[in-house]
Amino acid sequence: MTKAKFDILNSTCVPLPYENVDTDQIIPARFLSSTSREGFGENLFRDWRFNKSGKKNMEFSLNNPEYSGKILVAGKNFGCGSSREHAVWALYDYGFRAVISSFFADIFKNNALNNGLLPVVIPEKPLTDILELIQKIPETVVKINLQQQFVTIPATGESWRFEINPFKKECLLQGLDDIEYLLGIKSLITDYEIKMCADENRNN
């Protein structure tokens, strides 16, 4: 499934200052019946966004009209728990294009990279500072430059570098998943195979 190309993202943010947010909190298991990637956003953080009677919990940040944007800033160990890919689908379908945290569960991180959602890891102190700034000034814009691998707060000039797998970075920049990327270089792969076969025949 082709995703939008990711290069530079300038956006306000939604703060989620909780640690150890697991995938069942991101998308409860009772909403996993669909195999399509669309439609999961409406149930993102369902049990936190709504109370048992179905009314919105206005104390939860996603329901707070002061907060909006394509970047979720979350506490340490985001995406732990089960390996369900639906958690990433829900975040992407809701409108998030990046999640900033100080640590991601490995499976969640890989699922995110495979589905067009950028997981950005920065140290805990800067993460805390960003969360506090967003909560104090909700209109704060954060810039994520994937090509240069930097997170920047334009208003303060503060900037932090983040790491990413080079292959996954290229896929995100091109808006492709792994299979689409490989299909795009099919001719190069074919040429390489022909060359290897020719070299092997000469050596035999």
ABEGO torsion letter per residue (X at the ends): XBBBBBBBBBBBBBBBABBGBBAAAABBAAAAABABABGAAAABGAAAABBAAGBBBAABAAABAABBEABBBBBBGBGBEBABAAAAAAAAAAGBABBBBABBBAAAAAAAAAAGBBBBBBBAAAAAAAAAAAAABAABBBBBBAAAGBBBBAAAGBBBBBBBBAAAAAAAAAGBBAAAAAAAAAAAAAAAAAAAAAAAAAAX
